Amino acid sequence: MSTRPRVSARISAISESATLAVDAKAKAMKAAGRPVIGFGAGEPDFPTPGYIVEAAVQAAREPRFHKYTPAGGLPELKQAIADKTRRDSGYAVEASQVLVTNGGKQAVYEAFATLLDPGDEVLVVAPYWTTYPEAIKLAGGVQVDVVTDESTGYLANVEQLEAARTERTKVLLFVSPSNPTGAVYSREQTEAIGRWAAEHGLWVVTDEIYEHLVYGGAEFTSIATAVPELGDRVVILNGVAKTYAMTGWRVGWLIGPSDVVKAATNLQSHATSNVANVSQAAALAAVSGDLSAVAEMRAAFDRRRQTMVRMLNEIPGVFCPEPKGAFYAYPSVKDLIGKELRGRRPQSSGELAELILEEAEVAVVPGEAFGTPGYFRLSYALGDDDLVEGVSRMAKLLSEAR
């Protein structure tokens, strides 16, 4: 009998998505009759706008969409994404520089798979979204963390990045607005980091999927536009999921130099071929239309953001910097670790999150999932009443900590 592993070491090393796991557990408990409120999943609670749905319905009736289409995306969608990119960030690209992917996650994976050889290092600012490490690892890359905390609003600076750079560093991953922290880099900070990357000949992979979700005086700045001297060493990741409440439609994209996009398209041609045509037609309607739908969502998110941050900061032992973008708060709960709570002494934010789920029936994602223990991520992309009820339950429970 063979003693060789049934599953490859490469795939065995992949961790389950912590955010989806928390969301699944919360939904399972809810299905079992428990009144769980989930702050886990990063998913707008709004329906996809009607005009986008109608475009998909019409596409489903068109026989040409019942067949294979180009692996890299419908030509009209690629052109619309190029036009949208120029409109929203001032970055001029050709349709040939666009690859339409099966959601943003495939764009992340294909970017790193295309750029990295085994041993190449990627600078990743922590806290980071859970998918980045797995995509880098699968590509044979080595993740080098640049750790930030609440004292700087989770923003990294050039000095920290330079301290982490080595001869093996090939890529800087730049994310603004950030999942999980909601941090947004100013134009000046973005320019300084971009110029540093250009000076050292680094590639920049920039995830811009939350570009339209910024609040207060914060402004989104594309590093590709702000730092022209980066030249053709920038890869932009984006998609329709967050801006247009289309998480289930699975349409993202990758924008980059022609040689990188061609190589990534070759990879996709063997992995998945084209994105579902009905979803591409829906995405075409989304990116070609105006931004009135996102304006309405952004106003609601802003209101919820302010409510959540205020309520979290009223809990003894919790400190939450004000997020400037996306739809997440990332409070520190370090002062609560090790304290007695209902007969237990949680020794990590993971154990504290489990206790909160069991005792208060509130689901949050612990900071361990994002590379920084001692924190929680809470999404405020849920109804106002549920948000207030959920944080109130947490506050009542955590007030008992001694």
C-alpha positions in Angstrom: 0.0 0.0 0.0 1.3 3.4 -0.9 2.4 5.7 1.9 2.6 8.8 -0.3 0.3 11.6 0.7 -3.1 11.7 -0.9 -3.1 15.5 -1.3 -0.1 17.4 -2.5 2.0 19.3 0.0 1.4 22.5 -2.1 -2.4 22.3 -1.8 -2.3 20.9 1.8 -0.5 24.1 2.9 -3.5 26.3 1.8 -5.5 27.6 4.7 -9.3 27.8 4.6 -10.6 31.4 4.1 -11.0 32.5 7.7 -13.6 35.2 6.7 -15.7 32.7 4.8 -15.4 30.1 7.6 -16.6 32.5 10.2 -19.5 33.5 7.9 -20.4 29.9 7.3 -20.4 29.1 11.0 -22.6 32.1 11.7 -25.1 31.1 9.0 -25.1 27.5 10.3 -25.9 28.6 13.8 -28.6 30.9 12.4 -30.1 28.0 10.4 -30.2 26.0 13.7 -32.4 28.7 15.2 -29.9 30.9 17.1 -30.1 34.6 16.6 -26.6 35.1 15.4 -25.5 38.5 14.0 -22.5 38.1 11.7 -19.9 40.8 11.1 -17.7 38.4 9.2 -18.2 38.5 5.5 -17.2 41.5 3.4 -20.4 41.7 1.4 -22.7 44.6 0.7 -26.2 44.0 2.1 -27.7 45.8 -0.9 -29.1 43.9 -4.0 -27.4 44.3 -7.3 -28.9 47.4 -9.0 -31.9 46.5 -11.3 -30.4 47.8 -14.5 -27.5 45.5 -14.1 -29.7 42.5 -13.4 -31.8 43.4 -16.5 -28.7 43.4 -18.7 -27.9 39.9 -17.5 -31.5 38.7 -18.2 -31.2 40.0 -21.8 -27.8 38.4 -22.2 -29.1 35.0 -21.2 -31.5 35.2 -24.2 -28.7 35.8 -26.7 -27.4 32.6 -28.3 -24.0 34.1 -28.8 -23.5 34.1 -25.1 -24.4 30.4 -24.9 -21.0 29.6 -26.5 -17.3 30.0 -25.6 -16.0 33.5 -25.8 -12.4 34.8 -25.6 -10.6 33.5 -22.5 -9.4 37.0 -21.6 -12.9 38.6 -21.6 -15.5 40.0 -24.0 -13.9 42.6 -26.1 -16.6 45.1 -25.3 -16.2 44.6 -21.6 -12.4 44.9 -21.8 -12.8 48.2 -23.6 -15.4 49.4 -21.1 -13.0 48.5 -18.2 -10.2 50.5 -19.9 -12.6 53.4 -20.3 -13.8 53.2 -16.7 -10.2 53.1 -15.4 -9.4 56.3 -17.3 -12.6 57.9 -16.0 -12.2 56.9 -12.3 -8.4 57.1 -11.7 -7.0 58.9 -14.7 -4.9 55.9 -15.7 -4.9 55.3 -19.5 -4.7 51.7 -20.7 -5.7 49.8 -23.8 -8.3 47.1 -23.9 -5.4 44.6 -24.7 -4.0 45.4 -21.2 -7.2 44.1 -19.5 -7.8 40.5 -18.4 -11.4 39.7 -17.1 -11.2 37.2 -14.3 -13.5 35.0 -12.3 -13.8 37.5 -9.4 -11.1 39.5 -7.8 -9.5 36.4 -6.1 -8.6 34.9 -9.5 -7.0 38.2 -10.5 -4.9 38.1 -7.3 -3.7 34.6 -7.9 -2.9 35.2 -11.6 -1.0 38.3 -10.9 1.4 36.6 -8.5 1.5 33.4 -10.5 2.6 35.5 -13.5 5.1 37.7 -11.8 6.8 35.4 -9.2 9.5 32.7 -9.5 10.2 30.5 -6.5 12.0 32.5 -3.8 10.9 35.9 -5.0 9.9 38.1 -2.1 6.7 40.2 -1.8 6.3 43.0 0.7 2.9 42.8 2.3 1.6 45.3 4.8 -0.1 43.6 7.7 -2.9 43.5 8.6 -3.6 41.9 5.2 -6.6 40.3 3.5 -6.5 36.5 4.0 -6.2 35.5 0.3 -2.9 37.3 -0.4 -0.6 34.9 1.5 -2.1 31.9 -0.1 -1.8 33.3 -3.6 1.8 34.3 -3.0 2.6 30.9 -1.5 1.0 29.0 -4.4 3.1 31.0 -6.9 6.3 30.0 -5.0 6.8 33.5 -3.6 7.9 34.4 -0.1 5.8 36.8 1.8 7.6 39.4 3.9 5.3 41.2 6.4 5.6 44.9 7.1 3.5 45.1 10.4 1.5 48.2 11.2 -0.8 48.9 14.2 -3.5 51.2 15.5 -0.9 53.9 16.4 -0.4 54.8 12.8 -3.9 54.0 11.6 -2.5 50.8 10.1 -0.4 52.8 7.5 3.1 51.8 6.5 5.8 54.2 5.6 8.8 54.2 3.3 11.2 53.5 6.2 9.4 50.4 7.2 9.3 49.1 3.6 13.0 49.8 3.1 13.9 47.9 6.3 12.0 44.9 4.9 13.5 45.1 1.4 16.2 42.6 0.4 17.9 41.5 -2.8 15.1 39.0 -3.3 12.3 41.6 -3.1 10.5 41.7 -6.5 7.0 43.0 -5.6 5.3 45.5 -3.3 1.6 44.7 -2.6 -0.1 48.1 -2.2 -3.7 48.2 -0.9 -5.7 51.4 -0.4 -8.5 51.4 0.8 -7.5 48.4 2.9 -9.3 45.2 3.8 -9.3 44.5 6.8 -8.5 47.9 8.3 -10.2 50.5 6.2 -6.9 52.5 6.0 -6.5 54.9 3.1 -3.2 56.4 2.1 -3.1 60.1 1.3 -1.8 61.2 -2.1 1.4 62.3 -0.5 1.9 58.9 1.2 1.0 57.1 -2.0 3.5 59.1 -4.0 6.3 58.6 -1.5 5.8 54.8 -1.5 5.5 54.7 -5.3 8.6 56.7 -5.9 10.5 54.4 -3.5 9.3 51.3 -5.4 10.3 52.9 -8.7 13.7 53.8 -7.4 14.4 50.2 -6.5 12.9 48.7 -9.6 10.1 46.9 -7.8 6.9 45.8 -9.3 3.7 47.1 -7.6 0.6 45.0 -7.4 -2.2 47.4 -6.3 -5.6 46.2 -5.2 -8.1 48.9 -6.0 -11.4 47.1 -5.5 -12.6 49.5 -2.7 -11.7 52.6 -4.8 -15.2 54.1 -4.5 -15.7 53.4 -0.8 -14.0 56.3 0.9 -15.4 58.6 3.6 -15.0 62.0 5.1 -12.0 63.9 3.8 -10.3 60.8 2.5 -9.6 60.4 -1.3 -8.7 57.4 -3.3 -5.4 57.7 -5.1 -4.2 55.2 -7.7 -0.5 54.6 -7.3 -0.3 53.9 -11.0 -1.5 57.5 -11.8 0.2 59.2 -8.9 3.7 57.8 -9.8 4.2 57.7 -13.6 7.8 56.7 -13.1 6.7 53.3 -12.1 6.1 52.8 -15.8 5.1 49.4 -16.9 5.8 47.7 -13.6 2.3 48.2 -12.2 -0.5 45.6 -12.1 -3.9 46.8 -11.0 -6.5 44.4 -9.5 -10.2 45.4 -9.4 -13.7 44.1 -9.9 -17.4 44.9 -9.6 -18.1 43.0 -6.4 -18.0 45.8 -3.8 -18.8 48.9 -5.9 -22.0 47.5 -7.5 -23.0 44.9 -4.8 -22.1 42.0 -7.2 -20.2 39.6 -5.0 -22.0 36.6 -6.4 -21.6 37.5 -10.0 -17.8 36.7 -9.9 -16.3 39.3 -12.2 -12.9 40.9 -11.5 -10.0 42.1 -13.7 -6.3 42.5 -13.9 -4.7 45.4 -15.7 -1.0 45.5 -16.6 1.7 45.6 -19.2 0.8 43.7 -22.4 3.3 40.9 -21.8 2.1 40.2 -18.3 -1.6 40.3 -19.3 -0.9 37.9 -22.3 0.9 35.5 -19.9 -1.9 35.7 -17.4 -4.5 35.2 -20.1 -2.6 32.0 -21.2 -2.8 30.7 -17.7 -6.5 31.5 -17.5 -7.2 29.8 -20.9 -6.1 26.5 -19.3 -7.5 27.1 -15.8 -11.1 28.4 -16.4 -11.4 29.8 -19.9 -13.8 32.7 -20.1 -15.8 34.2 -17.2 -19.5 33.3 -17.5 -20.9 35.4 -20.3 -24.1 36.5 -18.5 -21.9 37.8 -15.6 -19.7 39.6 -18.1 -22.8 41.3 -19.7 -23.9 42.4 -16.2 -20.4 43.8 -15.5 -20.5 45.6 -18.8 -23.7 47.4 -17.7 -22.1 48.2 -14.3 -18.9 49.7 -15.4 -20.5 51.6 -18.4 -23.1 53.2 -16.1 -22.9 56.0 -13.7 -21.9 55.8 -10.0 -25.3 56.7 -8.5 -25.9 53.3 -7.1 -22.6 53.3 -5.2 -23.3 56.8 -3.9 -26.4 55.5 -2.2 -24.5 52.6 -0.7 -21.6 54.8 0.4 -23.9 57.1 2.3 -25.3 54.1 4.2 -21.8 52.7 4.9 -20.6 56.0 6.1 -23.5 56.3 8.6 -22.9 52.7 9.9 -19.1 53.3 10.0 -19.5 56.2 12.4 -22.0 54.3 14.6 -19.8 51.3 14.8 -16.6 53.1 15.6 -18.4 55.2 18.3 -19.9 52.1 20.0 -16.7 50.1 19.8 -14.7 52.9 21.4 -17.2 53.0 24.3 -16.3 49.4 25.3 -13.6 49.3 28.0 -10.5 47.6 26.7 -11.3 48.2 23.0 -9.7 50.9 20.8 -10.8 51.4 17.2 -9.1 53.9 14.8 -11.5 55.5 12.4 -11.5 53.6 9.1 -11.4 55.9 6.1 -12.5 53.5 3.4 -13.9 50.0 2.5 -16.5 48.8 5.0 -14.6 47.3 7.9 -13.5 48.4 11.4 -10.4 46.9 12.9 -10.4 47.4 16.7 -7.6 46.4 19.0 -8.8 44.0 21.8 -5.3 43.4 23.2 -6.3 44.8 26.6 -9.0 42.1 26.9 -6.7 39.2 26.2 -6.1 37.1 29.4 -8.9 38.7 31.4 -11.6 36.5 33.0 -14.9 36.5 31.2 -17.7 34.1 32.1 -15.3 31.7 33.8 -12.7 31.7 31.0 -9.5 33.5 30.2 -9.1 33.8 26.5 -5.4 33.8 25.6 -5.8 35.1 22.0 -8.2 37.2 19.9 -9.1 33.9 18.3 -10.3 32.4 21.6 -12.0 35.7 22.5 -13.9 35.7 19.2 -15.1 32.1 19.9 -16.3 33.1 23.3 -18.2 36.1 21.9 -19.8 33.8 19.3 -20.9 31.3 21.9 -22.0 33.7 24.6 -23.2 36.7 22.7 -24.1 35.1 19.4 -22.1 37.6 17.5 -19.6 36.5 14.8 -16.4 38.5 14.3 -13.1 37.6 12.5 -10.1 37.5 14.8 -6.9 39.3 13.9 -4.9 36.0 13.5 -6.6 35.6 10.1 -5.0 38.9 9.0 -1.5 38.4 10.3 -2.0 40.6 13.5 -3.3 38.8 16.6 -5.0 41.0 19.2 -7.6 42.5 16.9 -11.0 41.9 15.4 -12.4 42.7 11.9 -16.0 43.7 11.8 -17.8 44.5 8.6 -20.4 47.3 8.7 -22.0 46.1 5.5 -25.1 45.0 7.3 -28.4 46.6 8.4 -28.3 49.5 10.9 -30.5 47.7 13.4 -28.4 44.5 13.3 -25.2 46.5 13.6 -26.4 48.3 16.7 -27.8 45.1 18.2 -24.6 43.1 17.5 -22.2 45.7 18.9 -24.5 46.2 21.9 -24.3 42.4 22.7 -20.5 42.5 22.4 -20.4 45.5 24.7 -22.6 43.9 27.3 -20.5 40.7 27.4 -17.1 42.4 27.3 -18.1 44.8 30.1 -17.9 41.7 32.4 -14.2 41.2 31.7 -12.1 41.4 34.8 
